[in-house]
């Protein structure tokens, strides 16, 4: 990986913190792979899971950030920060249901060599 380590540390820390807050007595798995020019980092947990409408909101936010008002009233500041940081390094984020329960967050980042 060839990008700002501080940005990646903030992204991963925030996502792991969310997983820990929502996973009691379960497991959290952090995986990272690099293939060709694509880095894939995923964090999955067996916690309470993200509500479908919230998952949809965050999955669309990274593509529509310019059109959305910056309101954190109904949504947490942390994931908005993660999405802003990913945009800065031209990354993508995908929120999915984990099976059998919980949430899986996948981050895709091109090598910037």
Secondary structure by P-SEA (a helix, b strand, c coil): ccccaaaaaaaaaaaaaaaaaccccbbbbbbbbbcccbbbbbbbcccccccaaaaaaaaaccccccccccccccccaaaaaaaaaaaaabbbbbbbbcccbbbbbbbbbcccc
